[in-house]
Amino acid sequence: MNAITATRENTELPQLSVLLHDAAEPLPHPADAARFGSRFDRFADAKVLLLGEATHGSSEFYRARAAITRRMVERHGFSIVAVEADWPDAARIDGYVRRDGGHVAARPAQGDAFVRFPTWMWRNLETLEFADWLRGHNQGLPAGRQVAFRGLDIYSLNQSMNAVIDFLEERDPFDAALARERYGCLFPWREDPARYGHAVVHGGRESCENEVVGQLRDLLDLRLAALDDNGKGWFDAVQNARIAVTAEKYYRALYRGAAESWNLRDRHMFATLQSLLAHGGDTAKAVVWAHNSHVGNAAATAMGWRGEFNIGELCRMAHGDECVAIGFGTDRGTVAAASEWGGRMQVKTVRPARIDSWEHAFRHAGFARSLTDWRSPSRRTLAEQLRRTLLERAIGVVYRPESEYLSHYFEAVLADQFDAYVWFEETTPVTPLGVERPEGAPETYPFGL
């Protein structure tokens, strides 16, 4: 943004804040889940409801998404909760919340769930409380009406390969041995698959693409034979085989460019969501929990302008008006994050937002918590005013406040990125379980505590 543009925007921002003040609807605290969730009934006509977050470590975002999701499940027939987490880890929660309804995994996962960095992103009290609520909701319902909890991400190469082998071992030891032989190509790299990508791209090693694709094809051929258990185990195994295919490509793409690896990952997450909807039948409806950078339409941001797409853009193309994306934002507070990838979790102070940002405009709208919705034709004037380019902040599992502008801000046109926006002026960190677990935290499956 040049100096002339910045000056013009800074002059106009107070007027924008007045407009946002008039359009915003104050929200109760998300701890009052029923009242908070009821404010979102207007979005119940969606087939896919995408709920974002501006950080991966703010309690208020998790509790807000939980309250909205509870309402969508209880009142509006949503049947899938799909989150930015690895498929095998989320399957542990899925088995927990649907245990009494006949849902049985092919074989229980080995070890604890959510132990890969960043552990606090899902291994936290907020997720545990939602899982306990969902288990209570599902209890006593027939299997076909129970709500599933599923993961969309691709970082489970080792777990997913083992899950495929375990599935086949119970059905045909010969097929399991063949899968073990194929995946043996990747086994030396399973603890650090990024080294595999480097070895192929820069070290001249042959890729394992043919092996993982061949294994997926064999599993797809087994579909008819797997129908004796209604395809439950087969569906899980095929998804794990697809993860192996995507992950093999992803770790090679890491060394060829950021846009290519990002697009591979989000294409996989979108394809997984589509598979879940198809598997759930014509009436299936999904709530997605992921970062703003995944659920907002990338075409309306600097991400898209440099060649990246995301789940939000693909869902909008596939589902049209049946896709609703809600962004989340905050001005300041504290957040659970690390200083570098693989580092320990810290509670970090979030700096007040820059003056040339969307967050600054919402802060000066004057509400501690609010919902701003511009979907309705009656909000056309609001939407037009939000159809300008300002900075937006994105904090992931790493937060570097000392280089915040370069590390965490990007340009975005809010009206085209989201359909609505949930605002928390000040946020606090999630409560981690596990290594950082607080004293007295419950020892509850499936978090392995």
Secondary structure, 3 states (H helix, E strand, C coil): CCHHHHHHHHHHHHHHHHHHHHHCEECCCCCCHHHHHHCCHHHCCCCEEEECCCCCCEHHHHHHHHHHHHHHHHHHCCCEEEEEEEHHHHHHHHHHHCHHHCCCCCCCCCCCCCCCCCHHHCCEHHHHHHHHHHHHHHCCCCHHHCCEEEEEECCCHHHHHHHHHHHHHCCCHHHHHHHHHHHCCCHHHCCCHHHHHHHHHCCCCCCCHHHHHHHHHHHHHCCHHHHHHCCHHHHHHHHHHHHHHHHHHHHHHCCCCHHHHHHHHHHHHHHHHHHHHHHHCCCCCEEEECCHHHHCCHHHEHHHHCCCCCHHHHHHHHHHHHEEEEEEEEEEEEEEEECCCCCCCEEEEECCCCCCEHHHHHHCCCCCEEEEECCCHHHHHHHHHCCCEEEEECCCCECCHHHHHHHHEEEEEHHHHCCEEEEEEEECECCECCCCCCCCCCCCCCCCC
